[in-house]
Amino acid sequence: MVVAGDFKNGITFDMDGAVYQVIEFQHVKPGKGAAFVRTKIKNVITGSVIERTFSPTDKFENAYIERKEMQYSYNDGDLYYFMDMESFDMLPLNSDKLPDSFKFVKEEMMCKIISYKGNVFGVEPPTFVELAVTATDPGFAGNTATNTLKPATLETGAQIKVPLFINEGDVLKIDTRTGEYLSRA
C-alpha cells in the first residue's frame, strides 16, 4: 500500500483499475482547512496525464511495472516478434504497442518490454542506436552555412536530418527519444 502523503516522483499505483505514475507532487498546507497533496499523474498504459488532488491519508495499491530485456527478432505484417533471451520464447506484439521511436530499431537489437500483471502495454527501444545511412544527397564543397541539414534515410527506413558532411554508408549514432543525429559512430 502507498499513502498519498508519501508520494514521490516515479511511484506507480493502482487507482480505479488503472495504473498511474506520479510525475509531479506538492504537499500543500493552506492557512485554513486540511492539508492536501496536489499531483500530476500519468496513466502508464494510455499515456494520458491528469492533475488531481488527494488527501494525505488516501491509500492505493502499489503497481509493479515489469521491464524485461528482450531481443527484437523480426516482423510479420502487423506482428513484431521479440525473443526472451533466457527461455527463448517468442512474444508477438501488435504494431499499436510500439512507440514512434521503434522505427530506429533493427533486427537483433535489445528492447525493454513493459508489462503490468502479464499484460504488455509498451516497448522501450534502446536510447542510442548506431545505424548506417542508405541514402542521402551528397554535400557540396563551399556549402558551409552553419547548422545546415539535409534529409537522410537510415537502414531501418527511418528518415532524419543530418549535417551536410554525412555521406551514404556512414554509421551514425542516433538518439531514439528525439530522433536526432548525435555523431558519427
Protein Blocks (a to p, Z undefined) as FASTA:
>chain_A
ZZfklgcehiacdeehiacddfbdcddddfbdcdddddddddfknopacdddddfkbccd
dddddddddddfbdehjaccdddfklopacdddfklpcfklmmpcehiacddddeehiaf
bdcddfbdcdddfbdcdddehiacghiacddddfkopacdddfkbcehiacdddfknopa
fbdZZ
